[in-house]
């Protein structure tokens, strides 16, 4: 058995073992690299299949989250408008491709 196993032989039946997120991550890694069924893996390691299921789903959800979670890490730039109160209009120009420009003007 590996280091992440539950010493079920040494614990009274029904006694819970609490694991950290890092411990569960290691267990999920071990399971995913094994060729065992979830039932067999859980039985061998003395863990509840519901726990393994829960932590595998947490990992999947984290992987499926949008890659842009923090604007500082994205390609967006924070801009503060510096409008001159005396100006009557404004111009916006967007370069949309090699030869496409969108211009919006206000008078």
LUMDO-172863 format. One record per residue: x, y, z of N, C-alpha, C, CB in turn; residue in three letters; residue number from 1. Coordinates in steps of 0.001 Angstrom, whole numbers. Glycine has a CB too. Example, Ala and Ser with C-alpha at 12.3 -4.5 7.8 and 13.67 -1.06 7.14 Angstrom:
<rs>
((13190; -5690; 7800); (12300; -4500; 7800); (13200; -3300; 7800); (11308; -4473; 9046); 'ala'; 1);
((12850; -2250; 7080); (13670; -1060; 7140); (12900; 30; 7870); (14084; -598; 5725); 'ser'; 2);
</rs>
This chain:
<rs>
((839; -1188; 0); (0; 0; 0); (882; 1248; 0); (-954; 0; 1221); 'unk'; 1);
((353; 2336; -535); (1125; 3571; -628); (943; 4417; 617); (719; 4366; -1864); 'unk'; 2);
((1663; 5533; 652); (1628; 6413; 1815); (259; 7039; 2033); (2662; 7498; 1669); 'unk'; 3);
((-553; 7136; 991); (-1856; 7790; 1133); (-2946; 6839; 1611); (-2267; 8403; -184); 'unk'; 4);
((-2587; 5615; 1875); (-3605; 4644; 2259); (-4069; 4888; 3679); (-3074; 3222; 2116); 'unk'; 5);
((-5244; 4452; 3934); (-5828; 4517; 5260); (-5498; 3202; 5948); (-7380; 4776; 5206); 'unk'; 6);
((-4923; 3260; 7113); (-4609; 2039; 7851); (-5883; 1512; 8480); (-3521; 2293; 8932); 'unk'; 7);
((-6751; 976; 7630); (-8058; 548; 8106); (-7954; -602; 9100); (-8928; 142; 6939); 'unk'; 8);
((-6867; -1361; 9053); (-6713; -2458; 9999); (-6471; -1935; 11422); (-5558; -3368; 9564); 'unk'; 9);
((-5882; -728; 11542); (-5542; -182; 12853); (-6638; 693; 13438); (-4275; 607; 12761); 'unk'; 10);
((-7653; 1030; 12650); (-8700; 1917; 13129); (-9990; 1141; 13357); (-8932; 3061; 12137); 'unk'; 11);
((-10728; 1552; 14388); (-12020; 913; 14615); (-12945; 1169; 13437); (-12659; 1420; 15917); 'unk'; 12);
((-13811; 210; 13167); (-14746; 353; 12056); (-15651; 1555; 12293); (-15585; -930; 11876); 'unk'; 13);
((-15864; 2330; 11231); (-16698; 3512; 11332); (-15934; 4766; 11720); (-17780; 3272; 12315); 'unk'; 14);
((-14671; 4658; 12076); (-13859; 5828; 12432); (-13468; 6564; 11160); (-12590; 5412; 13241); 'unk'; 15);
((-13692; 7876; 11131); (-13387; 8687; 9956); (-11933; 9129; 9960); (-14304; 9905; 9896); 'unk'; 16);
((-11373; 9181; 8768); (-10051; 9753; 8577); (-10226; 11027; 7778); (-9081; 8754; 7862); 'unk'; 17);
((-9769; 12130; 8319); (-9876; 13409; 7627); (-8591; 13652; 6844); (-10146; 14570; 8629); 'unk'; 18);
((-8754; 14056; 5587); (-7610; 14301; 4720); (-7645; 15739; 4221); (-7596; 13313; 3533); 'unk'; 19);
((-6474; 16262; 3944); (-6371; 17609; 3389); (-6633; 17551; 1884); (-4970; 18230; 3685); 'unk'; 20);
((-6816; 18718; 1285); (-7000; 18789; -171); (-5777; 18222; -886); (-7256; 20251; -622); 'unk'; 21);
((-4592; 18477; -347); (-3363; 17966; -963); (-3318; 16436; -896); (-2119; 18566; -266); 'unk'; 22);
((-3764; 15871; 211); (-3804; 14412; 330); (-4795; 13821; -663); (-4177; 13995; 1764); 'unk'; 23);
((-5962; 14451; -798); (-6948; 13970; -1763); (-6430; 14095; -3190); (-8258; 14740; -1613); 'unk'; 24);
((-5706; 15176; -3478); (-5136; 15350; -4820); (-4185; 14207; -5142); (-4401; 16705; -4931); 'unk'; 25);
((-3392; 13805; -4162); (-2456; 12699; -4359); (-3216; 11384; -4579); (-1504; 12575; -3144); 'unk'; 26);
((-4273; 11187; -3815); (-5086; 9971; -3959); (-5738; 9935; -5342); (-6172; 9900; -2849); 'unk'; 27);
((-6287; 11061; -5779); (-6918; 11129; -7105); (-5885; 10855; -8196); (-7582; 12516; -7329); 'unk'; 28);
((-4681; 11425; -8043); (-3603; 11152; -9012); (-3282; 9664; -9075); (-2334; 11944; -8646); 'unk'; 29);
((-3171; 9045; -7907); (-2874; 7604; -7850); (-3973; 6798; -8536); (-2714; 7139; -6383); 'unk'; 30);
((-5232; 7164; -8257); (-6343; 6437; -8871); (-6318; 6592; -10383); (-7684; 6928; -8311); 'unk'; 31);
((-6149; 7834; -10852); (-6196; 8087; -12289); (-5027; 7452; -13038); (-6213; 9573; -12546); 'unk'; 32);
((-3923; 7203; -12355); (-2798; 6542; -13016); (-2854; 5026; -12855); (-1484; 7071; -12463); 'unk'; 33);
((-3797; 4535; -12062); (-3943; 3088; -11886); (-4873; 2535; -12966); (-4491; 2751; -10466); 'unk'; 34);
((-4866; 1238; -13094); (-5770; 565; -14026); (-6936; -86; -13280); (-5006; -492; -14844); 'unk'; 35);
((-7154; 360; -12045); (-8167; -262; -11202); (-9522; 417; -11377); (-7741; -213; -9737); 'unk'; 36);
((-10570; -325; -11060); (-11889; 284; -10999); (-11932; 1155; -9743); (-13031; -804; -10991); 'unk'; 37);
((-12872; 2083; -9726); (-12984; 2952; -8563); (-13305; 2136; -7310); (-14061; 4022; -8796); 'unk'; 38);
((-14167; 1153; -7468); (-14548; 305; -6330); (-13343; -446; -5766); (-15636; -694; -6751); 'unk'; 39);
((-12558; -1061; -6654); (-11391; -1832; -6210); (-10338; -920; -5580); (-10778; -2607; -7394); 'unk'; 40);
((-10108; 245; -6190); (-9116; 1191; -5666); (-9501; 1642; -4262); (-8982; 2415; -6601); 'unk'; 41);
((-10768; 2011; -4096); (-11236; 2491; -2795); (-11143; 1405; -1734); (-12672; 2991; -2899); 'unk'; 42);
((-11491; 191; -2100); (-11418; -919; -1150); (-9970; -1166; -733); (-12027; -2199; -1762); 'unk'; 43);
((-9053; -1151; -1719); (-7641; -1393; -1420); (-7056; -297; -529); (-6839; -1491; -2715); 'unk'; 44);
((-7495; 940; -726); (-6941; 2057; 29); (-7764; 2424; 1263); (-6824; 3253; -863); 'unk'; 45);
((-8853; 1723; 1481); (-9664; 1960; 2673); (-10348; 3315; 2675); (-8814; 1836; 3896); 'unk'; 46);
((-10799; 3758; 1499); (-11481; 5047; 1421); (-12876; 4842; 849); (-10676; 6053; 557); 'unk'; 47);
((-13742; 5780; 1147); (-15110; 5711; 629); (-15114; 6134; -833); (-16071; 6607; 1463); 'unk'; 48);
((-15846; 5412; -1658); (-15917; 5762; -3075); (-16573; 7129; -3264); (-16692; 4688; -3854); 'unk'; 49);
((-17453; 7516; -2348); (-18094; 8833; -2444); (-17066; 9953; -2283); (-19201; 8974; -1378); 'unk'; 50);
((-16076; 9742; -1429); (-15014; 10739; -1244); (-14169; 10895; -2493); (-14124; 10357; -69); 'unk'; 51);
((-13801; 9765; -3079); (-13008; 9809; -4306); (-13810; 10466; -5423); (-12564; 8389; -4724); 'unk'; 52);
((-15066; 10119; -5533); (-15949; 10703; -6545); (-16024; 12225; -6378); (-17365; 10082; -6452); 'unk'; 53);
((-16217; 12662; -5145); (-16334; 14093; -4844); (-15064; 14844; -5251); (-16616; 14305; -3344); 'unk'; 54);
((-13899; 14322; -4880); (-12648; 15020; -5153); (-12259; 14953; -6632); (-11536; 14437; -4299); 'unk'; 55);
((-12644; 13905; -7323); (-12407; 13856; -8775); (-13261; 14905; -9478); (-12719; 12442; -9340); 'unk'; 56);
((-14508; 15074; -9038); (-15390; 16084; -9619); (-14884; 17496; -9345); (-16804; 15925; -9074); 'unk'; 57);
((-14351; 17724; -8141); (-13794; 19038; -7824); (-12654; 19370; -8783); (-13298; 19082; -6360); 'unk'; 58);
((-11819; 18381; -9064); (-10694; 18598; -9982); (-11208; 18899; -11394); (-9760; 17359; -10004); 'unk'; 59);
((-12222; 18150; -11839); (-12787; 18377; -13175); (-13382; 19778; -13280); (-13863; 17319; -13495); 'unk'; 60);
((-14106; 20211; -12252); (-14708; 21537; -12258); (-13639; 22620; -12337); (-15571; 21736; -11012); 'unk'; 61);
((-12563; 22424; -11595); (-11482; 23406; -11599); (-10840; 23494; -12983); (-10424; 23045; -10541); 'unk'; 62);
((-10664; 22350; -13638); (-10073; 22336; -14983); (-10985; 22990; -16007); (-9764; 20906; -15411); 'unk'; 63);
((-12300; 22902; -15814); (-13261; 23422; -16778); (-13621; 24887; -16558); (-14501; 22601; -16732); 'unk'; 64);
((-13075; 25515; -15521); (-13364; 26920; -15277); (-12770; 27765; -16383); (-12823; 27362; -13911); 'unk'; 65);
((-13354; 28930; -16572); (-12873; 29871; -17583); (-11422; 30224; -17302); (-13747; 31149; -17613); 'unk'; 66);
((-10584; 30234; -18336); (-9181; 30566; -18111); (-8967; 32018; -17703); (-8389; 30276; -19350); 'unk'; 67);
((-9923; 32899; -17986); (-9791; 34296; -17584); (-10569; 34485; -16297); (-10299; 35269; -18700); 'unk'; 68);
((-9860; 34392; -15169); (-10506; 34559; -13871); (-10032; 35820; -13186); (-10241; 33356; -12984); 'unk'; 69);
((-8950; 36396; -13646); (-8401; 37594; -13047); (-7984; 38528; -14172); (-7202; 37264; -12106); 'unk'; 70);
((-8541; 39724; -14186); (-8239; 40647; -15277); (-6759; 40996; -15348); (-9052; 41912; -15124); 'unk'; 71);
((-6053; 40931; -14235); (-4625; 41222; -14264); (-3862; 40172; -15067); (-4073; 41300; -12844); 'unk'; 72);
((-4380; 38950; -15134); (-3719; 37882; -15856); (-4185; 37779; -17302); (-3947; 36577; -15155); 'unk'; 73);
((-5128; 38603; -17708); (-5663; 38512; -19057); (-5007; 39549; -19956); (-7185; 38695; -19048); 'unk'; 74);
((-5486; 39621; -21163); (-4943; 40594; -22102); (-5715; 41905; -22075); (-4950; 40023; -23501); 'unk'; 75);
((-6606; 42095; -21126); (-7353; 43335; -21009); (-6507; 44402; -20315); (-8664; 43104; -20243); 'unk'; 76);
((-6759; 45632; -20668); (-6053; 46757; -20070); (-7084; 47648; -19392); (-5229; 47553; -21140); 'unk'; 77);
((-6868; 47990; -18130); (-7754; 48918; -17432); (-7477; 50325; -17936); (-7562; 48833; -15887); 'unk'; 78);
((-8528; 51020; -18306); (-8378; 52381; -18818); (-9303; 53306; -18048); (-8678; 52446; -20339); 'unk'; 79);
((-8806; 54481; -17752); (-9606; 55502; -17091); (-9879; 56603; -18099); (-8890; 56063; -15821); 'unk'; 80);
((-11150; 56892; -18354); (-11435; 57934; -19341); (-10935; 59288; -18853); (-12943; 58000; -19637); 'unk'; 81);
((-10290; 60003; -19736); (-9797; 61342; -19432); (-10523; 62346; -20294); (-8274; 61441; -19648); 'unk'; 82);
((-11825; 62432; -20118); (-12641; 63301; -20960); (-12435; 64763; -20598); (-14114; 62933; -20834); 'unk'; 83);
((-12239; 65525; -21628); (-12135; 66973; -21479); (-13555; 67526; -21549); (-11201; 67617; -22589); 'unk'; 84);
((-14008; 68213; -20522); (-15384; 68722; -20451); (-15696; 69704; -21588); (-15620; 69405; -19100); 'unk'; 85);
((-14659; 70341; -22104); (-14891; 71334; -23150); (-15031; 70707; -24539); (-13762; 72340; -23157); 'unk'; 86);
((-14636; 69439; -24702); (-14742; 68821; -26021); (-16177; 68422; -26301); (-13821; 67601; -26127); 'unk'; 87);
((-16602; 68600; -27538); (-17987; 68352; -27910); (-18227; 66918; -28366); (-18400; 69304; -28998); 'unk'; 88);
((-17214; 66194; -28795); (-17410; 64854; -29320); (-16284; 63914; -28942); (-17548; 64903; -30808); 'unk'; 89);
((-16375; 62708; -29480); (-15344; 61703; -29219); (-15225; 60778; -30413); (-15664; 60897; -27939); 'unk'; 90);
((-14092; 60107; -30510); (-13814; 59143; -31578); (-13315; 57848; -30951); (-12767; 59707; -32594); 'unk'; 91);
((-13811; 56741; -31469); (-13317; 55421; -31074); (-12917; 54694; -32340); (-14393; 54609; -30263); 'unk'; 92);
((-11755; 54094; -32328); (-11296; 53333; -33484); (-10798; 51975; -32996); (-10173; 54101; -34261); 'unk'; 93);
((-11367; 50906; -33582); (-10975; 49543; -33231); (-10373; 48860; -34447); (-12183; 48735; -32695); 'unk'; 94);
((-9182; 48320; -34292); (-8539; 47548; -35349); (-9007; 46106; -35170); (-6951; 47668; -35295); 'unk'; 95);
((-9822; 45604; -36108); (-10438; 44287; -35986); (-9712; 43198; -36761); (-11853; 44354; -36446); 'unk'; 96);
((-8772; 43561; -37532); (-8031; 42588; -38325); (-7001; 43315; -39150); (-8971; 41761; -39227); 'unk'; 97);
((-6384; 42602; -40053); (-5334; 43200; -40861); (-5842; 44384; -41670); (-4739; 42165; -41784); 'unk'; 98);
((-7067; 44292; -42189); (-7578; 45351; -43052); (-8941; 45877; -42623); (-7661; 44856; -44459); 'unk'; 99);
((-9365; 45589; -41395); (-10694; 46000; -40949); (-10578; 46934; -39753); (-11555; 44772; -40591); 'unk'; 100);
((-11193; 48093; -39871); (-11187; 49083; -38800); (-12630; 49522; -38560); (-10268; 50310; -39155); 'unk'; 101);
((-13024; 49612; -37310); (-14337; 50106; -36926); (-14133; 51471; -36283); (-15073; 49112; -35953); 'unk'; 102);
((-14772; 52507; -36846); (-14649; 53855; -36296); (-16038; 54331; -35856); (-14022; 54840; -37345); 'unk'; 103);
((-16089; 54862; -34651); (-17328; 55412; -34116); (-17014; 56834; -33673); (-17901; 54537; -32925); 'unk'; 104);
((-17826; 57779; -34142); (-17577; 59193; -33828); (-18854; 59836; -33287); (-17074; 59960; -35087); 'unk'; 105);
((-18641; 60778; -32395); (-19753; 61575; -31872); (-19368; 63041; -32005); (-20084; 61204; -30375); 'unk'; 106);
((-20332; 63839; -32375); (-20039; 65274; -32532); (-20494; 66036; -31321); (-20708; 65843; -33787); 'unk'; 107);
</rs>
